Amino acid sequence: MFGLNSKGHQAALLQAYREIFASEQGRRVLADILSTAGAFRASEDIAALAHDNGKRALAFDIVNKASIPEDIINQLMRESFADA
């Protein structure tokens, strides 16, 4: 197995993200992560904004690692607003 910081480990981890979130179930989980993180919500409360920004950062880190195409993110955003 690879060391946690090795290039091999990082490459394998990114591939795992891509494979997991490419499936229908993975996309469903990603939609929930983005929703829970408030990825498509705005807040005027400073404390809530700081808290939400941390959650958003983690959610979008997952999006980046999984190489989720922009059209899928846009679709998830539209669905998020439709559910609201």
N, C-alpha and C positions, 0 to 999 in steps of 0.2 A: 504494500500500500504506500501511498505517497505521504510525505510530511505535509502538515496543514498549510504551510506557506510555500510549498514548492509549485512550480509552474504546472507540473502534471496534476497536482491536486486541484489547482484553480481551474484548469481546463476541464477536468472531469466534473467539477462542481457546476461550472457554467453549462456544460452539456446536460447535466441532470436537471437543472432549472428549465432549459429549453424543452426537454422531453416531457417533464411533468406538466408544464403549463401549455403545451401544445395540444393536450387532450381536452375533450369536452369537459370532463370533470375538473381538470386543472384550470380551465377558463372559468368554471363556476366558482372554484375556490379563489381565484384571482379577483373575480368580481366582488366577492365577499370581503377580501382583504382591502381592496380599494374603497369599498363602501364603509367598512369599519374605520379605515384611516381618514375618512372624510376627504378623500382625494379630489373630489369634484365639488366640495362645499366651501363656502367662504364664511369667515367669522369676523365680527367686528369687535368682539371681546378680546383684549390683548392677551390675557392669561389663556383663554381657550385657543387663540391663534397660535401661541407658542407651543402648546400641547399638541394641537393638530398638526403643526408643521413637522414635529418629530415623527408622528405616525405616518404622515405623507412621505417623508424622506425614506422611511423603511419600505413603504409600499412601492415607491418608484425605484428603489434599489432592486427590488424583486423584479419589477418590470424590465429594468435594464439588463439584469443578469439573465433573464429568460428570453431576451431579444424579442419581446412582444411587438409585433408590427403596429405602427401608428393607427392604421385603420381599425384594428381590434380595440385599441384603447379608446378611440372615438366611439366605436359601437358600445363599449361598456359604459362610457360616459352618457351617451344618449339613453341607454337602458336605465341608468341610475336616475336620470331626470324624469323618465317616464314612470318609474316606480314611486317617485316622491309625491 
